[in-house]
Amino acid sequence: MYNWPYAMPDAPHVSASNPRHGTRGSCLPRSLVVCAAALVASCQQTGVLDPQGPIASAERLLLINSTAIMLVVVVPVILATLGFAWWYRSSNARASHTSDGSYEGRIEFVVWSIPALVVILLGGVNWIGSHQLDPRAPVPAETKPLQVDVVALDWKWLFIYPEQGVAAVNQLVIPTRTSVHFRLTSATVMNSFFVPQLGSQIYTMGGMTTHLHLLADEPGEYPGFSANFSGDGFSDMRFIVKAVPTGDFGGWVTMARRTGSALDDAGYAELAQPSKAVPPATYRSVDPKLFERILDETVSGPERPAGAAWCPPSQQAGG
């Protein structure tokens, strides 16, 4: 049970005639400060306001610039609203008001020109910034890009490393300061691939391939998830991006080749079954053309219910 001092009649520092005295008045500002500090801390720890790569940094800059441009109008309007409300209050005898309306060209010019200029400037900044952040555009780096094929399943993420011949589920390991070229598709319904600290959400769709380039500046673990509702297991469709030094990435590939099972036709058919909260796992070998086979299956394969297992062409009727 809480023991609030302002609720006790014998508290010496509380005055019944003046409820502003005591600790009740100080609790509200203190609570606001704590809440504000918690919000700021949460923004700094993760998310789009804590970029860990050049794409996410450019997106944050675009967000800050857009907000600053809009505040050019928002702040004066708020101040003017408060100023007018204060000046034309009922108790202010000095405030005069006339009911005769007349056209004032100078006021109209200011009222319309400033918002128009803001809209033009905001549109130009976002137009240029959005085209510079084209997800298909490679990220400049000193090393050879790494290719990773991404397949959205029910309800998990499959990451295929075609050049290394390994694969992983719900775990993406990439070398730092290396541009990563993602090819993305979905074996089921439409989904959305998003790593907030690296940037650029992009959709994955069955029968289609989307492209994305990202880069991690520093080692770390960055959460990724699906940003598009896709069914019962959507809330658990999460993964971790582990950015490691280049040497450690080679060690991880070697470890993956020595452990786990092979992602053959039977292994993929089992993996494609709907499942929730799938723990991270690696596969020691994978068909380098598995991504293309999944893509072809979703384009020309027979109709099947959403979430049904993928069937290799050799096992289809008449194959």
BAVEX-182803 format. One line per field, with one value per residue (C-alpha): residue number from 0; residue in three letters; x, y, z. Coordinates in nm, 4 decimals, always signed. Layout:
# BAVEX-182803
i (NUM,...)
aa (ALA,...)
east (X,...)
north (Y,...)
up (Z,...)
//
This chain:
# BAVEX-182803
i (0,1,2,3,4,5,6,7,8,9,10,11,12,13,14,15,16,17,18,19,20,21,22,23,24,25,26,27,28,29,30,31,32,33,34,35,36,37,38,39,40,41,42,43,44,45,46,47,48,49,50,51,52,53,54,55,56,57,58,59,60,61,62,63,64,65,66,67,68,69,70,71,72,73,74,75,76,77,78,79,80,81,82,83,84,85,86,87,88,89,90,91,92,93,94,95,96,97,98,99,100,101,102,103,104,105,106,107,108,109,110,111,112,113,114,115,116,117,118,119,120,121,122,123,124,125,126,127,128,129,130,131,132,133,134,135,136,137,138,139,140,141,142,143,144,145,146,147,148,149,150,151,152,153,154,155,156,157,158,159,160,161,162,163,164,165,166,167,168,169,170,171,172,173,174,175,176,177,178,179,180,181,182,183,184,185,186,187,188,189,190,191,192,193,194,195,196,197,198,199,200,201,202,203,204,205,206,207,208,209,210,211,212,213,214,215,216,217,218,219,220,221,222,223,224,225,226,227,228,229,230,231,232,233,234,235,236,237,238,239,240,241,242,243,244,245,246,247,248,249,250,251,252,253,254,255,256,257,258,259,260,261,262,263,264,265,266,267,268,269,270,271,272,273,274,275,276,277,278,279,280,281,282,283,284,285,286,287,288,289,290,291,292,293,294,295,296,297,298,299,300,301,302,303,304,305,306,307,308,309,310,311,312,313,314,315,316,317,318)
aa (MET,TYR,ASN,TRP,PRO,TYR,ALA,MET,PRO,ASP,ALA,PRO,HIS,VAL,SER,ALA,SER,ASN,PRO,ARG,HIS,GLY,THR,ARG,GLY,SER,CYS,LEU,PRO,ARG,SER,LEU,VAL,VAL,CYS,ALA,ALA,ALA,LEU,VAL,ALA,SER,CYS,GLN,GLN,THR,GLY,VAL,LEU,ASP,PRO,GLN,GLY,PRO,ILE,ALA,SER,ALA,GLU,ARG,LEU,LEU,LEU,ILE,ASN,SER,THR,ALA,ILE,MET,LEU,VAL,VAL,VAL,VAL,PRO,VAL,ILE,LEU,ALA,THR,LEU,GLY,PHE,ALA,TRP,TRP,TYR,ARG,SER,SER,ASN,ALA,ARG,ALA,SER,HIS,THR,SER,ASP,GLY,SER,TYR,GLU,GLY,ARG,ILE,GLU,PHE,VAL,VAL,TRP,SER,ILE,PRO,ALA,LEU,VAL,VAL,ILE,LEU,LEU,GLY,GLY,VAL,ASN,TRP,ILE,GLY,SER,HIS,GLN,LEU,ASP,PRO,ARG,ALA,PRO,VAL,PRO,ALA,GLU,THR,LYS,PRO,LEU,GLN,VAL,ASP,VAL,VAL,ALA,LEU,ASP,TRP,LYS,TRP,LEU,PHE,ILE,TYR,PRO,GLU,GLN,GLY,VAL,ALA,ALA,VAL,ASN,GLN,LEU,VAL,ILE,PRO,THR,ARG,THR,SER,VAL,HIS,PHE,ARG,LEU,THR,SER,ALA,THR,VAL,MET,ASN,SER,PHE,PHE,VAL,PRO,GLN,LEU,GLY,SER,GLN,ILE,TYR,THR,MET,GLY,GLY,MET,THR,THR,HIS,LEU,HIS,LEU,LEU,ALA,ASP,GLU,PRO,GLY,GLU,TYR,PRO,GLY,PHE,SER,ALA,ASN,PHE,SER,GLY,ASP,GLY,PHE,SER,ASP,MET,ARG,PHE,ILE,VAL,LYS,ALA,VAL,PRO,THR,GLY,ASP,PHE,GLY,GLY,TRP,VAL,THR,MET,ALA,ARG,ARG,THR,GLY,SER,ALA,LEU,ASP,ASP,ALA,GLY,TYR,ALA,GLU,LEU,ALA,GLN,PRO,SER,LYS,ALA,VAL,PRO,PRO,ALA,THR,TYR,ARG,SER,VAL,ASP,PRO,LYS,LEU,PHE,GLU,ARG,ILE,LEU,ASP,GLU,THR,VAL,SER,GLY,PRO,GLU,ARG,PRO,ALA,GLY,ALA,ALA,TRP,CYS,PRO,PRO,SER,GLN,GLN,ALA,GLY,GLY)
east (+0.0000,+0.1319,+0.1760,+0.1330,+0.2371,-0.0097,-0.3001,-0.2222,-0.4044,-0.1253,+0.1542,+0.3188,+0.4328,+0.0899,-0.1582,-0.5250,-0.5943,-0.3180,-0.2983,-0.0003,+0.2248,+0.3806,+0.5113,+0.2126,+0.3072,+0.6640,+0.5677,+0.4256,+0.7320,+0.9584,+0.7501,+0.7667,+1.1444,+1.1752,+0.9494,+1.1380,+1.4709,+1.3419,+1.2204,+1.5510,+1.7462,+1.5336,+1.5922,+1.9664,+1.9964,+1.8356,+1.6242,+1.6429,+1.7875,+2.0907,+2.2376,+2.5232,+2.5783,+2.5915,+2.2399,+2.0799,+2.2861,+2.1652,+1.8060,+1.8373,+1.9824,+1.6917,+1.4470,+1.6146,+1.6285,+1.2617,+1.1607,+1.3647,+1.2105,+0.8575,+0.9316,+0.9923,+0.6144,+0.4999,+0.6852,+0.5734,+0.2146,+0.2143,+0.3692,+0.1255,-0.1685,-0.0597,+0.0128,-0.3262,-0.5044,-0.3202,-0.3611,-0.7287,-0.8317,-1.1493,-0.9687,-0.7401,-0.9089,-0.6331,-0.7071,-0.9215,-1.1073,-1.3063,-1.5720,-1.5154,-1.3198,-1.0905,-0.8390,-0.4758,-0.2388,+0.0769,-0.0710,-0.2041,+0.1383,+0.3117,+0.0429,+0.0627,+0.4229,+0.5952,+0.4043,+0.4492,+0.8249,+0.8403,+0.6516,+0.8806,+1.1948,+1.0701,+0.9713,+1.3089,+1.5055,+1.3045,+1.3114,+1.6891,+1.7490,+1.5146,+1.6826,+2.0248,+1.9044,+1.7884,+1.8080,+1.9522,+2.2462,+2.5671,+2.7242,+3.0855,+3.3351,+3.6973,+3.6229,+3.4317,+3.0568,+2.9040,+2.5942,+2.3192,+1.9917,+1.6946,+1.3782,+1.0778,+0.9039,+0.6204,+0.7395,+1.1135,+1.3923,+1.6235,+1.9613,+2.1603,+2.5272,+2.5639,+2.9367,+3.0185,+2.7765,+2.6152,+2.2822,+2.1274,+1.7820,+1.6951,+2.0623,+2.2490,+2.6265,+2.8037,+3.1538,+3.1894,+3.2777,+3.1695,+2.8804,+2.6180,+2.4035,+2.0708,+1.8416,+1.5054,+1.1913,+0.9098,+0.8108,+0.4685,+0.2874,+0.4312,+0.6644,+0.8981,+1.2680,+1.3853,+1.6994,+1.6405,+2.0024,+2.1290,+1.8411,+1.6033,+1.2946,+1.2114,+0.9325,+0.9676,+0.7076,+0.6501,+0.7622,+0.9594,+1.3140,+1.3957,+1.7460,+1.8990,+2.2494,+2.3509,+2.6749,+2.7609,+3.0281,+3.1137,+3.0862,+2.7689,+2.4350,+2.1459,+1.7845,+1.5879,+1.2261,+0.9342,+0.7527,+0.4519,+0.1829,+0.1879,-0.0159,-0.0132,+0.3647,+0.4330,+0.5346,+0.8130,+0.9479,+1.2672,+1.6383,+1.9729,+2.2299,+2.5784,+2.8349,+3.1831,+3.5363,+3.6314,+3.8531,+3.5799,+3.3357,+3.5663,+3.5804,+3.2012,+3.1745,+3.4233,+3.2270,+2.8997,+3.0473,+3.1388,+2.8120,+2.4447,+2.2666,+2.2565,+1.9792,+1.8746,+1.5296,+1.3961,+1.5510,+1.3963,+1.0559,+1.0623,+1.1871,+0.9102,+0.6422,+0.4817,+0.6494,+0.6787,+0.9692,+1.2291,+1.5720,+1.8753,+2.0393,+2.3007,+2.3294,+2.6664,+2.5739,+2.3099,+2.2351,+2.3756,+2.0722,+1.8151,+1.7054,+1.6332,+1.4456,+1.2261,+1.1643,+1.0698,+0.8414,+0.6470,+0.6156,+0.5135,+0.4429,+0.1011,-0.1467,-0.1131,-0.2439,-0.0447,+0.2261,+0.2255,+0.5569,+0.7662,+0.7924,+1.0971,+1.0150,+1.1349,+0.8625,+0.5758,+0.3149,+0.4406,+0.7937)
north (+0.0000,+0.3426,+0.5954,+0.9322,+1.2143,+1.4626,+1.2310,+1.2169,+1.4787,+1.5055,+1.5743,+1.8932,+2.0167,+1.9983,+2.2828,+2.1988,+2.5572,+2.5517,+2.2140,+2.3324,+2.2965,+1.9630,+1.6845,+1.6345,+1.9268,+1.8042,+1.4507,+1.5498,+1.7396,+1.4645,+1.2024,+1.4018,+1.4264,+1.0508,+0.9714,+1.2110,+1.0623,+0.7109,+0.8080,+0.9731,+0.6729,+0.4326,+0.6353,+0.6374,+0.2637,+0.1252,+0.2123,+0.4627,+0.7320,+0.5142,+0.4448,+0.1989,+0.2319,+0.4955,+0.4243,+0.4570,+0.7707,+0.9309,+0.8400,+0.9944,+1.3127,+1.3257,+1.2835,+1.5595,+1.7985,+1.7379,+1.7967,+2.1179,+2.2523,+2.1819,+2.3461,+2.6724,+2.6900,+2.4871,+2.6837,+3.0342,+2.9124,+2.7701,+3.0873,+3.3076,+3.1005,+3.1398,+3.5089,+3.5830,+3.3859,+3.5830,+3.9256,+3.8916,+3.7455,+3.8866,+4.0655,+4.2669,+4.6025,+4.7283,+4.4697,+4.6231,+4.4256,+4.5440,+4.3430,+4.5170,+4.2773,+4.4116,+4.2561,+4.3033,+4.1980,+4.1984,+3.9640,+3.7320,+3.7264,+3.6229,+3.3712,+3.1887,+3.2366,+3.0938,+2.7594,+2.7353,+2.7841,+2.5300,+2.2716,+2.3329,+2.3069,+1.9987,+1.8283,+1.9025,+1.7734,+1.4507,+1.4007,+1.4295,+1.2319,+0.9498,+0.9050,+0.9052,+0.6258,+0.3996,+0.0473,-0.0903,+0.1509,-0.0140,+0.1252,+0.2384,+0.0180,-0.0852,-0.4597,-0.6884,-0.6873,-0.9854,-1.1395,-1.2736,-1.4180,-1.3645,-1.5748,-1.4894,-1.8014,-1.8690,-1.7357,-1.7096,-1.5715,-1.7853,-1.6331,-1.8026,-1.7290,-1.8579,-1.7853,-1.9469,-2.2379,-2.2062,-2.0828,-1.9670,-1.9214,-1.6132,-1.5200,-1.2944,-1.2677,-1.0034,-0.8519,-0.4895,-0.2161,-0.4470,-0.3688,-0.6437,-0.7013,-0.8590,-1.0342,-1.0808,-1.2781,-1.4525,-1.8174,-1.7360,-1.4066,-1.0568,-0.9562,-0.6717,-0.6887,-0.4192,-0.3618,-0.0141,+0.0533,-0.0296,+0.1265,+0.0808,-0.1288,-0.3261,-0.5648,-0.9299,-1.0701,-1.4124,-1.4452,-1.1202,-1.0208,-0.6983,-0.5679,-0.3899,-0.2726,-0.2157,-0.1731,-0.1935,+0.0464,-0.1195,-0.4672,-0.5309,-0.7074,-0.5285,-0.6504,-0.7106,-0.8054,-0.8249,-0.4923,-0.6322,-0.8435,-1.1948,-1.4180,-1.5921,-1.6075,-1.2519,-1.1262,-1.3870,-1.3267,-1.1660,-1.2130,-1.0766,-0.9170,-0.9908,-0.7558,-0.8980,-0.8173,-0.9692,-1.2335,-1.3406,-1.3700,-1.6213,-1.8135,-1.8177,-1.9547,-2.2305,-2.3141,-2.3231,-2.5655,-2.8042,-2.7971,-2.8213,-3.0219,-2.9888,-2.7782,-3.0227,-3.0700,-3.2591,-3.0108,-2.7139,-2.8836,-2.9275,-2.5728,-2.4284,-2.5654,-2.2876,-2.2608,-1.9993,-1.8662,-2.0667,-2.0513,-1.9475,-2.2324,-2.2824,-2.5238,-2.6605,-2.6805,-2.5407,-2.5459,-2.2156,-2.1990,-2.2553,-1.8912,-1.9154,-2.2430,-2.0872,-1.7888,-2.0109,-2.2191,-1.9159,-1.7887,-2.1014,-2.3643,-2.5158,-2.3393,-2.4310,-2.2915,-2.0120,-2.1597,-2.5007,-2.6784,-2.6224,-2.9248,-2.9733,-2.9920,-3.3527,-3.4501,-3.2656,-3.4576,-3.5245,-3.4067)
up (+0.0000,-0.0962,+0.1814,+0.0165,+0.2561,+0.1082,+0.1959,+0.5670,+0.7775,+1.0313,+0.7829,+0.9114,+0.5687,+0.4037,+0.4136,+0.3561,+0.2490,-0.0133,-0.1918,-0.3959,-0.0954,-0.0058,-0.2254,-0.4539,-0.6730,-0.7108,-0.8146,-1.1534,-1.2839,-1.1519,-1.3333,-1.6543,-1.6281,-1.5716,-1.8676,-2.0943,-1.9903,-2.0575,-2.4051,-2.4924,-2.3638,-2.5663,-2.8830,-2.8263,-2.7614,-3.0732,-3.3743,-3.6553,-3.4263,-3.3460,-3.6932,-3.7293,-4.1026,-4.3776,-4.5057,-4.1633,-4.0952,-4.4178,-4.3325,-3.9870,-4.1395,-4.3826,-4.0939,-3.8913,-4.1878,-4.2707,-3.9102,-3.8891,-4.2112,-4.0874,-3.7523,-3.9393,-3.9764,-3.6775,-3.4084,-3.5213,-3.5574,-3.2040,-3.0612,-3.2552,-3.1334,-2.7722,-2.8252,-2.9782,-2.7068,-2.4396,-2.5985,-2.6877,-2.3530,-2.2050,-1.9222,-2.1535,-2.2003,-2.4310,-2.6983,-2.9699,-3.2332,-3.5318,-3.7069,-4.0400,-4.2600,-4.5299,-4.7656,-4.6660,-4.9433,-4.7325,-4.4750,-4.7456,-4.9110,-4.5882,-4.4926,-4.8265,-4.9389,-4.6314,-4.6310,-5.0103,-4.9801,-4.6985,-4.9060,-5.2057,-4.9922,-4.8072,-5.1313,-5.2877,-4.9901,-4.9744,-5.3517,-5.3710,-5.0507,-5.1513,-5.4886,-5.3284,-5.0979,-5.3812,-5.2299,-5.5539,-5.5447,-5.4149,-5.1000,-5.1605,-4.9753,-5.0074,-5.0066,-5.2410,-5.1736,-4.9973,-5.1517,-4.9274,-5.0541,-4.8229,-4.8243,-4.6075,-4.4783,-4.2319,-3.9839,-4.0093,-4.2243,-4.4351,-4.5252,-4.8008,-4.8675,-5.2267,-5.2575,-4.9219,-4.9683,-4.6235,-4.4909,-4.1639,-4.0153,-3.8078,-3.7860,-4.0264,-3.9879,-4.1982,-4.2004,-4.0957,-4.3464,-4.6283,-4.8602,-4.8427,-5.1497,-5.0554,-5.2999,-5.1364,-5.2102,-5.0270,-5.0464,-4.9016,-4.8473,-4.8791,-4.5965,-4.5066,-4.4195,-4.1789,-3.9701,-3.8199,-3.7201,-4.0698,-4.2617,-4.5541,-4.5014,-4.8165,-4.9108,-5.0072,-5.2479,-5.3951,-5.7561,-5.7383,-5.6452,-5.4637,-5.4064,-5.1099,-5.0181,-4.6557,-4.4633,-4.0930,-3.9713,-3.6398,-3.4849,-3.2897,-3.2782,-3.4439,-3.4233,-3.7408,-3.7890,-4.0254,-4.0552,-4.2424,-4.0751,-4.2184,-3.9892,-3.6521,-3.6062,-3.7195,-3.3734,-3.3506,-3.7005,-3.5750,-3.6325,-3.5180,-3.7469,-3.6126,-3.7628,-3.7040,-3.8263,-4.1600,-4.0012,-3.7630,-4.0529,-4.2187,-3.8933,-3.8706,-4.2252,-4.1361,-3.8221,-4.0154,-4.2678,-3.9860,-3.7957,-3.8676,-4.1332,-4.5100,-4.6593,-4.9318,-5.0850,-4.7834,-4.5413,-4.7174,-4.7414,-4.3642,-4.3055,-4.5248,-4.2927,-4.0812,-3.7409,-3.4682,-3.2596,-3.4511,-3.2816,-3.4895,-3.6807,-3.9515,-4.2445,-4.3480,-4.7163,-4.9475,-5.3174,-5.4570,-5.6878,-5.4140,-5.4280,-5.8003,-5.7505,-5.4825,-5.7081,-6.0033,-5.7832,-5.6647,-6.0215,-6.2148,-5.9490,-5.8840,-5.6600,-5.2947,-4.9665,-4.8017,-4.5823,-4.7518,-4.7914,-5.1006,-5.3275,-5.5526,-5.9247,-5.9339,-5.6839,-5.8519,-6.0443,-6.3935,-6.3034)
//
